Amino acid sequence: MDSWDEVTHRNGNVTGLDLEDTNLMVIIPEIGNLTNLSQLYLTNNSLTSIPQVICDLETNNGTTILKDLRKLLMIKRCHPLLKTGGHFS
């Protein structure tokens, strides 16, 4: 396994992105194309929405997506996550 500060990869595939504390206001939907992504850290940013294609990584690929729980109610997308009581796997 190889890694850079914010990116972890294995065999040429991105397996982790640590975007915590990066002052993000938006996140590009193309991250949803990273089907080998197992961990995505988005905490401590100013995101107000997360593209559904990224949310689908949790359901379809088992990706762990860490978000700010205190801001979760402000996130306009990923509404199915609201029904889970804020538990992310």
Secondary structure, 3 states (H helix, E strand, C coil): CEECCCEEEECCEEEEEECCCCCCCCCCHHHHHCCCCCEEECCCCCCCCCCHHHHHHHHHHCCEEECCHHHHHHCCCCHHHHCCCCCCC
